[in-house]
């Protein structure tokens, strides 16, 4: 991989970690069980994307 590609992946990892954290924070504040479940699923999805990107390294 080129330096530019590695920097892109590093940036993408940071974004995915941020999205995961924000989704977890939002889910912890939600009262509606269905909505909370959906947001928790989003957090899990971002976690999986993070793992997939990290696997490229």
N, CA, C and O atoms as a printed pandas DataFrame, in Angstrom:
     atom_number atom_name residue_name chain_id  residue_number  x_coord  y_coord  z_coord
0              1         N          UNK        A               1    0.835   -1.184    0.000
1              2        CA          UNK        A               1    0.000    0.000    0.000
2              3         C          UNK        A               1    0.875    1.241    0.000
3              4         O          UNK        A               1    1.967    1.268    0.567
4              5         N          UNK        A               2    0.361    2.247   -0.647
5              6        CA          UNK        A               2    1.079    3.516   -0.662
6              7         C          UNK        A               2    0.830    4.267    0.639
7              8         O          UNK        A               2   -0.078    3.937    1.402
8              9         N          UNK        A               3    1.646    5.274    0.874
9             10        CA          UNK        A               3    1.475    6.103    2.062
10            11         C          UNK        A               3    0.107    6.768    2.063
11            12         O          UNK        A               3   -0.548    6.864    3.101
12            13         N          UNK        A               4   -0.316    7.224    0.897
13            14        CA          UNK        A               4   -1.613    7.894    0.791
14            15         C          UNK        A               4   -2.752    6.931    1.130
15            16         O          UNK        A               4   -3.705    7.315    1.809
16            17         N          UNK        A               5   -2.662    5.704    0.668
17            18        CA          UNK        A               5   -3.690    4.705    0.969
18            19         C          UNK        A               5   -3.724    4.385    2.469
19            20         O          UNK        A               5   -4.798    4.237    3.052
20            21         N          UNK        A               6   -2.565    4.280    3.075
21            22        CA          UNK        A               6   -2.506    4.018    4.517
22            23         C          UNK        A               6   -3.098    5.172    5.313
23            24         O          UNK        A               6   -3.783    4.950    6.311
24            25         N          UNK        A               7   -2.839    6.406    4.879
25            26        CA          UNK        A               7   -3.412    7.566    5.549
26            27         C          UNK        A               7   -4.930    7.578    5.411
27            28         O          UNK        A               7   -5.643    7.947    6.344
28            29         N          UNK        A               8   -5.419    7.174    4.243
29            30        CA          UNK        A               8   -6.866    7.100    4.037
30            31         C          UNK        A               8   -7.488    6.079    4.990
31            32         O          UNK        A               8   -8.521    6.347    5.603
32            33         N          UNK        A               9   -6.864    4.920    5.114
33            34        CA          UNK        A               9   -7.392    3.880    5.995
34            35         C          UNK        A               9   -7.344    4.344    7.450
35            36         O          UNK        A               9   -8.279    4.103    8.213
36            37         N          UNK        A              10   -6.255    5.009    7.830
37            38        CA          UNK        A              10   -6.148    5.534    9.194
38            39         C          UNK        A              10   -7.266    6.535    9.477
39            40         O          UNK        A              10   -7.866    6.516   10.551
40            41         N          UNK        A              11   -7.538    7.394    8.524
41            42        CA          UNK        A              11   -8.614    8.371    8.663
42            43         C          UNK        A              11   -9.976    7.678    8.767
43            44         O          UNK        A              11  -10.810    8.041    9.596
44            45         N          UNK        A              12  -10.180    6.686    7.920
45            46        CA          UNK        A              12  -11.441    5.940    7.932
46            47         C          UNK        A              12  -11.620    5.204    9.264
47            48         O          UNK        A              12  -12.731    5.136    9.788
48            49         N          UNK        A              13  -10.537    4.655    9.811
49            50        CA          UNK        A              13  -10.609    3.983   11.109
50            51         C          UNK        A              13  -11.060    4.966   12.191
51            52         O          UNK        A              13  -11.889    4.635   13.039
52            53         N          UNK        A              14  -10.509    6.165   12.151
53            54        CA          UNK        A              14  -10.891    7.182   13.120
54            55         C          UNK        A              14  -12.358    7.547   13.016
55            56         O          UNK        A              14  -13.035    7.726   14.028
56            57         N          UNK        A              15  -12.847    7.657   11.791
57            58        CA          UNK        A              15  -14.259    7.978   11.590
58            59         C          UNK        A              15  -15.158    6.864   12.117
59            60         O          UNK        A              15  -16.155    7.128   12.790
60            61         N          UNK        A              16  -14.807    5.639   11.813
61            62        CA          UNK        A              16  -15.632    4.517   12.259
62            63         C          UNK        A              16  -15.646    4.408   13.778
63            64         O          UNK        A              16  -16.685    4.114   14.370
64            65         N          UNK        A              17  -14.502    4.641   14.409
65            66        CA          UNK        A              17  -14.441    4.610   15.870
66            67         C          UNK        A              17  -15.319    5.716   16.460
67            68         O          UNK        A              17  -16.024    5.502   17.445
68            69         N          UNK        A              18  -15.266    6.900   15.844
69            70        CA          UNK        A              18  -16.078    8.030   16.287
70            71         C          UNK        A              18  -17.573    7.708   16.163
71            72         O          UNK        A              18  -18.342    7.941   17.096
72            73         N          UNK        A              19  -17.977    7.171   15.002
73            74        CA          UNK        A              19  -19.390    6.837   14.786
74            75         C          UNK        A              19  -19.859    5.782   15.783
75            76         O          UNK        A              19  -20.969    5.863   16.310
76            77         N          UNK        A              20  -19.009    4.794   16.035
77            78        CA          UNK        A              20  -19.351    3.745   16.983
78            79         C          UNK        A              20  -19.570    4.338   18.377
79            80         O          UNK        A              20  -20.547    4.012   19.051
80            81         N          UNK        A              21  -18.665    5.198   18.797
81            82        CA          UNK        A              21  -18.767    5.833   20.112
82            83         C          UNK        A              21  -20.026    6.682   20.219
83            84         O          UNK        A              21  -20.747    6.607   21.214
84            85         N          UNK        A              22  -20.289    7.480   19.207
85            86        CA          UNK        A              22  -21.466    8.354   19.226
86            87         C          UNK        A              22  -22.759    7.539   19.247
87            88         O          UNK        A              22  -23.709    7.911   19.936
88            89         N          UNK        A              23  -22.806    6.449   18.511
89            90        CA          UNK        A              23  -24.006    5.600   18.512
90            91         C          UNK        A              23  -24.229    4.971   19.878
91            92         O          UNK        A              23  -25.362    4.901   20.354
92            93         N          UNK        A              24  -23.158    4.513   20.509
93            94        CA          UNK        A              24  -23.279    3.925   21.844
94            95         C          UNK        A              24  -23.775    4.966   22.841
95            96         O          UNK        A              24  -24.630    4.673   23.676
96            97         N          UNK        A              25  -23.238    6.182   22.754
97            98        CA          UNK        A              25  -23.674    7.256   23.651
98            99         C          UNK        A              25  -25.147    7.583   23.434
99           100         O          UNK        A              25  -25.902    7.758   24.391
100          101         N          UNK        A              26  -25.546    7.662   22.175
101          102        CA          UNK        A              26  -26.944    7.977   21.865
102          103         C          UNK        A              26  -27.863    6.870   22.356
103          104         O          UNK        A              26  -28.916    7.148   22.931
104          105         N          UNK        A              27  -27.479    5.628   22.135
105          106        CA          UNK        A              27  -28.313    4.496   22.548
106          107         C          UNK        A              27  -28.507    4.483   24.064
107          108         O          UNK        A              27  -29.580    4.135   24.555
108          109         N          UNK        A              28  -27.478    4.860   24.789
109          110        CA          UNK        A              28  -27.584    4.839   26.252
110          111         C          UNK        A              28  -28.565    5.883   26.773
111          112         O          UNK        A              28  -29.027    5.781   27.909
112          113         N          UNK        A              29  -28.885    6.878   25.961
113          114        CA          UNK        A              29  -29.789    7.938   26.382
114          115         C          UNK        A              29  -31.217    7.750   25.873
115          116         O          UNK        A              29  -32.119    8.488   26.269
116          117         N          UNK        A              30  -31.422    6.776   25.009
117          118        CA          UNK        A              30  -32.748    6.565   24.430
118          119         C          UNK        A              30  -33.646    5.757   25.357
119          120         O          UNK        A              30  -33.194    4.843   26.047
120          121         N          UNK        A              31  -34.920    6.111   25.359
121          122        CA          UNK        A              31  -35.913    5.407   26.176
122          123         C          UNK        A              31  -36.707    4.389   25.350
123          124         O          UNK        A              31  -37.100    3.340   25.859
124          125         N          UNK        A              32  -36.936    4.707   24.079
125          126        CA          UNK        A              32  -37.720    3.832   23.206
126          127         C          UNK        A              32  -36.898    2.575   22.882
127          128         O          UNK        A              32  -35.826    2.677   22.286
128          129         N          UNK        A              33  -37.393    1.394   23.270
129          130        CA          UNK        A              33  -36.618    0.162   23.076
130          131         C          UNK        A              33  -36.316   -0.155   21.612
131          132         O          UNK        A              33  -35.228   -0.632   21.289
132          133         N          UNK        A              34  -37.267    0.106   20.739
133          134        CA          UNK        A              34  -37.059   -0.196   19.320
134          135         C          UNK        A              34  -35.994    0.717   18.716
135          136         O          UNK        A              34  -35.109    0.259   17.994
136          137         N          UNK        A              35  -36.088    1.998   19.014
137          138        CA          UNK        A              35  -35.111    2.958   18.515
138          139         C          UNK        A              35  -33.732    2.673   19.117
139          140         O          UNK        A              35  -32.717    2.744   18.424
140          141         N          UNK        A              36  -33.708    2.353   20.396
141          142        CA          UNK        A              36  -32.447    2.024   21.067
142          143         C          UNK        A              36  -31.783    0.828   20.399
143          144         O          UNK        A              36  -30.571    0.822   20.186
144          145         N          UNK        A              37  -32.573   -0.171   20.074
145          146        CA          UNK        A              37  -32.056   -1.355   19.400
146          147         C          UNK        A              37  -31.470   -1.018   18.037
147          148         O          UNK        A              37  -30.416   -1.535   17.666
148          149         N          UNK        A              38  -32.142   -0.161   17.298
149          150        CA          UNK        A              38  -31.654    0.245   15.973
150          151         C          UNK        A              38  -30.316    0.973   16.074
151          152         O          UNK        A              38  -29.406    0.726   15.282
152          153         N          UNK        A              39  -30.203    1.863   17.042
153          154        CA          UNK        A              39  -28.964    2.627   17.208
154          155         C          UNK        A              39  -27.841    1.703   17.701
155          156         O          UNK        A              39  -26.688    1.869   17.303
156          157         N          UNK        A              40  -28.162    0.750   18.548
157          158        CA          UNK        A              40  -27.161   -0.228   18.983
158          159         C          UNK        A              40  -26.689   -1.068   17.800
159          160         O          UNK        A              40  -25.513   -1.421   17.716
160          161         N          UNK        A              41  -27.605   -1.387   16.889
161          162        CA          UNK        A              41  -27.224   -2.120   15.676
162          163         C          UNK        A              41  -26.274   -1.285   14.816
163          164         O          UNK        A              41  -25.330   -1.819   14.234
164          165         N          UNK        A              42  -26.522    0.010   14.739
165          166        CA          UNK        A              42  -25.611    0.891   13.993
166          167         C          UNK        A              42  -24.221    0.889   14.623
167          168         O          UNK        A              42  -23.215    0.843   13.914
168          169         N          UNK        A              43  -24.165    0.938   15.941
169          170        CA          UNK        A              43  -22.876    0.899   16.632
170          171         C          UNK        A              43  -22.142   -0.399   16.304
171          172         O          UNK        A              43  -20.933   -0.401   16.074
172          173         N          UNK        A              44  -22.880   -1.486   16.287
173          174        CA          UNK        A              44  -22.283   -2.789   15.966
174          175         C          UNK        A              44  -21.785   -2.824   14.524
175          176         O          UNK        A              44  -20.728   -3.387   14.241
176          177         N          UNK        A              45  -22.539   -2.228   13.626
177          178        CA          UNK        A              45  -22.131   -2.170   12.224
178          179         C          UNK        A              45  -20.832   -1.384   12.054
179          180         O          UNK        A              45  -19.937   -1.795   11.315
180          181         N          UNK        A              46  -20.743   -0.254   12.747
181          182        CA          UNK        A              46  -19.523    0.556   12.668
182          183         C          UNK        A              46  -18.341   -0.186   13.282
183          184         O          UNK        A              46  -17.208   -0.049   12.821
184          185         N          UNK        A              47  -18.605   -0.969   14.317
185          186        CA          UNK        A              47  -17.556   -1.784   14.913
186          187         C          UNK        A              47  -17.042   -2.815   13.907
187          188         O          UNK        A              47  -15.837   -3.042   13.806
188          189         N          UNK        A              48  -17.946   -3.427   13.176
189          190        CA          UNK        A              48  -17.560   -4.425   12.181
190          191         C          UNK        A              48  -16.785   -3.784   11.033
191          192         O          UNK        A              48  -15.804   -4.352   10.553
192          193         N          UNK        A              49  -17.216   -2.610   10.595
193          194        CA          UNK        A              49  -16.493   -1.901    9.536
194          195         C          UNK        A              49  -15.083   -1.568   10.009
195          196         O          UNK        A              49  -14.121   -1.715    9.256
196          197         N          UNK        A              50  -14.959   -1.115   11.270
197          198        CA          UNK        A              50  -13.651   -0.816   11.841
198          199         C          UNK        A              50  -12.757   -2.054   11.782
199          200         O          UNK        A              50  -11.603   -1.969   11.361
200          201         N          UNK        A              51  -13.287   -3.199   12.201
201          202        CA          UNK        A              51  -12.504   -4.443   12.199
202          203         C          UNK        A              51  -12.077   -4.825   10.791
203          204         O          UNK        A              51  -10.951   -5.274   10.579
204          205         N          UNK        A              52  -12.973   -4.647    9.831
205          206        CA          UNK        A              52  -12.640   -4.975    8.437
206          207         C          UNK        A              52  -11.542   -4.067    7.902
207          208         O          UNK        A              52  -10.615   -4.536    7.242
208          209         N          UNK        A              53  -11.639   -2.770    8.181
209          210        CA          UNK        A              53  -10.600   -1.844    7.743
210          211         C          UNK        A              53   -9.268   -2.144    8.425
211          212         O          UNK        A              53   -8.214   -2.122    7.790
212          213         N          UNK        A              54   -9.329   -2.423    9.720
213          214        CA          UNK        A              54   -8.113   -2.731   10.469
214          215         C          UNK        A              54   -7.448   -3.990    9.911
215          216         O          UNK        A              54   -6.224   -4.114    9.911
216          217         N          UNK        A              55   -8.270   -4.908    9.442
217          218        CA          UNK        A              55   -7.742   -6.134    8.846
218          219         C          UNK        A              55   -6.952   -5.889    7.578
219          220         O          UNK        A              55   -6.132   -6.720    7.188
220          221         N          UNK        A              56   -7.185   -4.769    6.936
221          222        CA          UNK        A              56   -6.432   -4.439    5.727
222          223         C          UNK        A              56   -4.980   -4.092    6.049
223          224         O          UNK        A              56   -4.095   -4.201    5.200
224          225         N          UNK        A              57   -4.759   -3.678    7.282
225          226        CA          UNK        A              57   -3.404   -3.300    7.679
226          227         C          UNK        A              57   -2.608   -4.538    7.993
227          228         O          UNK        A              57   -1.434   -4.443    8.349
